[in-house]
Amino acid sequence: MRARSGLCIALLAIALFLMPALAQGQAISDPTPLHYRDAAEEARFHALAAELRCVQCQNQSLADSNAQIAHDLRREVLALMQQGQSDAQIKQFLVDRYGEFVLYRPLMDTRNSLLWFGPLALVLGGAGVLVWVVRRRSRQVQPMDESEERW
């Protein structure tokens, strides 16, 4: 009897230990699919969702993400579309709520101009330094005399 209760306790401990792993292994699915009015609205929705970034995943678009917040934001975007808002208005709504991070192609302004032009400035600056170093070294090299051996 004692061995049997020990076995039950061990099995219970193993089951409790494995439960969190089993819960994490379940895929989150969207229980209610989105309903579009027509094919044009569906195409517009997919194009807009591809331009927006999932705020949780950070490296996936809203269309590609399987996070719960992405499901919620897709529903929100479709609801705003069906209310008659333009793509620009929907993007502005999401930017107001989550910041410009939600846009894959943020608007160019003075705050992020370094991000837009910084890489180009670094490449041009590096090329300028390279040209300067090569010209400077070419002036320092002296031609060999006729008396020096050549290999």
C-alpha positions in Angstrom: 0.0 0.0 0.0 2.8 2.4 0.9 4.6 1.8 -2.5 1.3 2.4 -4.3 0.8 5.8 -2.6 4.5 6.7 -3.4 3.9 5.9 -7.0 0.8 8.1 -7.1 2.6 11.0 -5.6 5.4 10.6 -8.1 3.0 10.5 -11.0 1.2 13.5 -9.7 4.5 15.4 -9.3 5.5 14.6 -12.9 2.1 15.6 -14.2 2.3 19.0 -12.3 5.8 19.5 -13.6 4.8 18.9 -17.2 1.6 21.0 -17.2 3.3 24.4 -17.9 5.3 22.9 -20.8 2.1 21.4 -22.3 0.3 24.7 -21.9 3.1 26.6 -23.7 3.1 24.1 -26.6 -0.5 24.9 -27.6 -0.8 27.2 -30.5 -2.9 30.3 -30.1 -5.6 30.3 -32.8 -8.0 33.0 -33.8 -11.4 31.5 -32.9 -13.4 33.9 -35.0 -12.3 34.5 -38.6 -12.5 38.0 -40.1 -15.5 38.7 -42.4 -14.9 41.0 -45.4 -17.7 42.7 -47.3 -16.0 42.0 -50.7 -12.7 41.0 -52.3 -11.6 44.6 -52.7 -11.9 45.1 -48.9 -10.0 41.9 -48.2 -7.2 43.0 -50.6 -7.0 46.4 -49.0 -7.0 44.8 -45.5 -4.1 42.5 -46.4 -2.1 45.3 -48.0 -2.6 47.5 -44.9 -1.8 44.7 -42.4 1.4 44.0 -44.3 2.5 47.6 -43.8 1.9 47.5 -40.0 4.3 45.9 -37.4 3.1 43.7 -34.6 3.8 45.6 -31.4 4.6 42.4 -29.5 6.6 40.4 -32.1 8.5 43.4 -33.4 10.0 41.6 -36.4 6.7 40.4 -38.0 4.0 42.3 -39.8 0.6 42.4 -38.4 -0.5 40.0 -41.1 2.2 37.4 -40.3 2.1 37.5 -36.5 0.2 34.9 -34.5 0.3 36.9 -31.2 -3.0 37.6 -29.5 -2.5 41.3 -29.7 -2.0 40.9 -33.5 -5.4 39.2 -33.7 -7.0 42.0 -31.8 -5.3 44.7 -33.9 -6.4 42.9 -37.1 -10.0 43.0 -35.9 -9.5 46.7 -34.9 -8.1 47.6 -38.4 -11.0 45.8 -40.1 -13.5 47.5 -37.9 -12.0 50.9 -38.7 -12.0 50.1 -42.4 -15.6 49.1 -42.3 -16.4 52.4 -40.5 -15.1 54.2 -43.6 -11.7 55.4 -42.4 -8.9 55.7 -44.9 -5.6 53.9 -44.7 -3.9 57.1 -43.5 -6.5 57.6 -40.8 -6.1 54.0 -39.6 -2.3 54.3 -39.6 -2.5 57.6 -37.6 -4.8 56.0 -35.1 -2.3 53.2 -34.5 0.6 55.6 -34.4 -1.2 57.7 -31.8 -1.8 54.6 -29.7 1.5 52.7 -30.1 4.0 55.2 -31.6 5.7 55.2 -35.0 7.2 51.9 -34.3 4.0 50.3 -35.5 4.8 51.5 -39.1 7.3 49.5 -41.2 8.0 52.7 -43.2 7.9 55.5 -40.7 7.3 59.1 -41.9 10.4 61.1 -42.4 10.7 64.1 -40.1 13.5 65.9 -38.2 13.4 63.4 -35.4 14.2 60.4 -37.5 16.2 62.0 -40.3 19.4 60.5 -38.9 18.0 57.1 -39.4 17.1 57.9 -43.0 20.4 59.6 -44.0 22.9 58.4 -41.4 24.0 55.2 -43.3 24.5 57.2 -46.5 26.5 59.9 -44.6 28.7 57.1 -43.0 29.4 55.5 -46.4 30.2 58.8 -48.0 32.4 59.8 -45.1 34.2 56.5 -45.2 34.8 56.8 -48.9 36.2 60.3 -48.4 38.6 59.2 -45.7 39.7 56.3 -47.9 40.4 58.6 -50.9 42.3 61.0 -48.6 44.5 58.2 -47.1 45.3 56.8 -50.6 46.2 60.2 -52.0 48.4 61.0 -49.0 50.3 57.7 -49.1 50.8 58.1 -52.9 52.5 61.4 -52.3 54.8 59.9 -49.7 56.0 57.0 -51.9 59.3 58.0 -53.6 60.2 56.4 -56.9 63.2 54.0 -57.0 66.5 55.1 -58.3 68.1 53.3 -61.3 70.8 52.0 -58.9 68.3 50.1 -56.7 67.7 46.5 -57.5 64.3 45.5 -58.8 62.9 42.1 -58.2 
